[in-house]
């Protein structure tokens, strides 16, 4: 299985790349900065240079050609302004979804955010982030050619993962280690029955494989 991850140098993406490579998958990470390539190789992923803020759908579809899964884990990041929330957190997600459809990559996962809502009110940068994420999620849901799953983690922390989570349509607020977010993504990739679900994620008591199996109805 070949898996392509947009935002390949992100904190969750690097963790996910290590997990997937350890499971024997062929992994590629889309990055904008060639200096990040060695970090991806160390994680077991092939670095692919592409600026998702300026690339065409055709170019990204070429990157995705032959892939089995596309994962959107990119983000404008802390310190970025309102404009980049919409060019990256929304625009790049829409671009990857369109490219996945064009390349006939049906399985599509997007890392969103708890509270993402296209109609979220407020003028702060974080308010714009939640609107941008909400608009991206809404767009992905309209793509009939994609078997999508939207993951909305709570507040991200760098504590070591526990391997135990709460994964439901609505969990309420909470924190979750990035380690566990990556582990859930890996499990979702291997569980196609989660297609069509929007899931919130926080730390909890269920082992990750059990939590994913439960939401998949298995």
Secondary structure, 3 states (H helix, E strand, C coil): CEEEEECCCCHHHHHHHHHHHHCCCEEEEEECCHHHHHHHHHHCCEEEECCCCCCCHHHHHHHHCCCCEEEECCCCCCCCCHHHHHHHHHHHHHHHHHHHHHCCCCEEEEECCCCCCCCCCCCCHHHHHHHHHHHHHHHHHCCCCCEEEEEEECEEECCCCCCEEEEECCCCCCEEEHHHHHHHHHHHHCCHHHCCEEEEEEECCEEHHHHHHHHHCC
